[in-house]
Amino acid sequence: MLSILIPANNEAAHIGPCLEAVLASDGPAVAQIVVAANGCEDDTVQIAEGFRTQAKDKGWSLTVLDLPALGKMGALNAADDAANFGTRAYLDADVRVDPALMGQIAEALNTDAPRYASGKLRLPRAKTWATRAYARTYSKVPFITHGVPGAGLFAVNAAGRARWDEFPGIISDDTFVRLNFTPEERIGTEAGYDWPLVEGFAALVKVRRRQNAGVDEIKARFPDLLQNDDKFTLSLGTKLTMMVRDTLGFAVYAAVSIVVKFSPQKSSAWERGR
């Protein structure tokens, strides 16, 4: 049994394919989907409602919450309140899961010990040259290649969900949850999912700035969680090898990092992750 919780803010372009992929899952036999539509001004709610029959035919339930503008954390908390099962997967609305993934996650979390799980993260081919170049290097950094990053999709069992109360008002929900578990408590499945990057250099800078701010916020507010961080770094030799093998990709990735480092944070407002 699994509750699949999907926060969504103006996701009319994404929520349909997301739900199609989730409802194409091989398992588990019993599951609940909660779409927490957060201050949507488009057709996100109506599109999500259109999947009720498909969910019913599968033997799953679908709940669509039409919420005011609560922010992502508010939407996650509202989805948690509506969840029927203790084992929960938190899924971004622009993610596409493999058919085997949800069943494998439910199986991995079927234990009384606190556990965290996610699938193999894939970066689908981007539309713009800048994002394609950036992705070639980003896909090789330790965050992606080692451990269980859980960006865009993470899941916990009931004992794991007891590690925190409500989602706090922070930028990075996935980092916060991942660091509530030791590396040994995190499980990676064989099945995976597509996690798209934003398109274009300027958007990459905004998102990278937001990601860095989210990590800094957790360091400041929840310093005890840092003991659970994976300690992976790229050696100078590895960086030089990456640069030689893909000069353009490395240059774009480095340029984004440099712009973020030396340009001020103009706003503390939430930026769309992708």
PyMOL commands that set and color helices and strands:
alter all, ss='L'
color gray80, all
select helices_A, chain A and resi 15-23+44-49+52-58+71-82+101-108+129-138+142-145+158-161+173-178+183-185+201-221+223-228+236-245+247-262
alter helices_A, ss='H'
color red, helices_A
select strands_A, chain A and resi 2-8+31-38+61-67+88-91+96-97+116-122+153-156+186-194
alter strands_A, ss='S'
color yellow, strands_A
deselect
rebuild
show_as cartoon
